[in-house]
Amino acid sequence: LDPETKTVKKVKILDAIENKANPHFVRRGIITKGCIIKTEIGNARVTSRPSQDGVVNAVLIKEIKRLE
């Protein structure tokens, strides 16, 4: 979902960038709710539970605030 234009698009997931649930999930490529993913059109935060739904829903974000 693009919050500015309120449009929904189907895009490919390229990589997991950050996961607050467990930092090791990023290295293993595991996507959970709240994970930040890299897509074809930009970075997005996952809003669904992919392991329960079987589908990844996400909202585009402008910038990433890294955990330090």
C-alpha positions as CSV (number, residue, x, y, z in Angstrom):
1,L,0.0,0.0,0.0
2,D,1.3,3.4,-0.9
3,P,0.0,5.8,1.8
4,E,0.4,8.9,-0.3
5,T,-1.6,7.7,-3.4
6,K,-3.7,5.1,-1.5
7,T,-2.9,2.5,-4.2
8,V,-2.1,-1.2,-3.8
9,K,0.4,-2.9,-6.0
10,K,1.8,-6.4,-6.3
11,V,5.6,-6.3,-6.3
12,K,8.5,-8.6,-5.8
13,I,10.3,-8.8,-2.4
14,L,14.1,-8.4,-2.9
15,D,15.5,-8.7,0.6
16,A,14.8,-8.4,4.3
17,I,16.5,-5.3,5.7
18,E,15.6,-5.1,9.4
19,N,13.7,-7.3,11.8
20,K,13.0,-6.1,15.4
21,A,11.8,-9.6,16.4
22,N,15.3,-11.1,16.0
23,P,18.4,-9.7,14.2
24,H,19.4,-13.2,13.0
25,F,16.1,-13.4,11.0
26,V,17.6,-10.8,8.6
27,R,20.6,-13.0,7.8
28,R,18.3,-16.0,7.3
29,G,15.8,-14.0,5.2
30,I,12.8,-14.7,7.5
31,I,10.0,-12.2,7.2
32,T,7.7,-11.5,10.2
33,K,5.2,-8.8,11.2
34,G,7.1,-5.5,11.6
35,C,10.0,-6.5,9.4
36,I,11.3,-3.9,6.9
37,I,11.7,-5.4,3.5
38,K,13.2,-4.1,0.3
39,T,10.9,-4.2,-2.7
40,E,11.0,-3.2,-6.4
41,I,9.4,0.2,-5.6
42,G,11.1,1.0,-2.2
43,N,11.2,-0.1,1.4
44,A,8.1,-1.3,3.2
45,R,7.1,-2.4,6.7
46,V,5.2,-5.7,6.9
47,T,1.7,-5.4,8.4
48,S,0.5,-9.0,8.1
49,R,1.6,-12.2,9.7
50,P,3.1,-14.1,6.7
51,S,3.4,-17.4,8.6
52,Q,-0.3,-17.4,9.5
53,D,-1.8,-15.8,6.3
54,G,0.6,-17.1,3.6
55,V,0.5,-13.5,2.1
56,V,2.8,-10.5,2.8
57,N,1.0,-7.2,3.2
58,A,3.1,-4.1,3.7
59,V,3.1,-0.3,3.7
60,L,5.7,1.7,1.9
61,I,8.0,3.8,4.2
62,K,10.2,6.7,3.3
63,E,13.3,6.0,5.4
64,I,14.7,3.5,7.7
65,K,15.7,4.2,11.3
66,R,18.4,1.6,12.1
67,L,18.6,-0.1,15.4
68,E,21.9,0.6,17.1
